[in-house]
Amino acid sequence: MNLATEDIRFIKEHLGEWLAEQSLGKPPAVYEIELRERMVRVEEELKHQRELIKTILEQMDKRFEALTRRIDRFMIWSFAITLTVGGLVVILLKLLP
């Protein structure tokens, strides 16, 4: 059973109407407006999420910089104390015997 050209044309002309009837009885214009409103809400929410992520990343960068500064200070103090103690030990060994 092959479709005639007339049948195909008829289907193409009425396909939109049939799909609109199946979408809870809403006309295509109302459905499109609802879709656009949903898209706008989704875009706004995505923008809000993007701003939150940007803020969180900036805060994380600040914390990592503070962690790095503390580690740098710790390393400098540790190195200085090690050199001082090592120097004192060498001086004591030279003076005592």
Buried (B, 14 or more C-beta within 10 A) or exposed (E): EEEEEEEEEEEEEEEEEEEBEEEEEEEEEEBEEEEEEEEEEEEEEEEEEEEEEEEEEEEEEEEEEEEEEEEEEEEEEEEEEEEEEEEEEEEEEEEEE
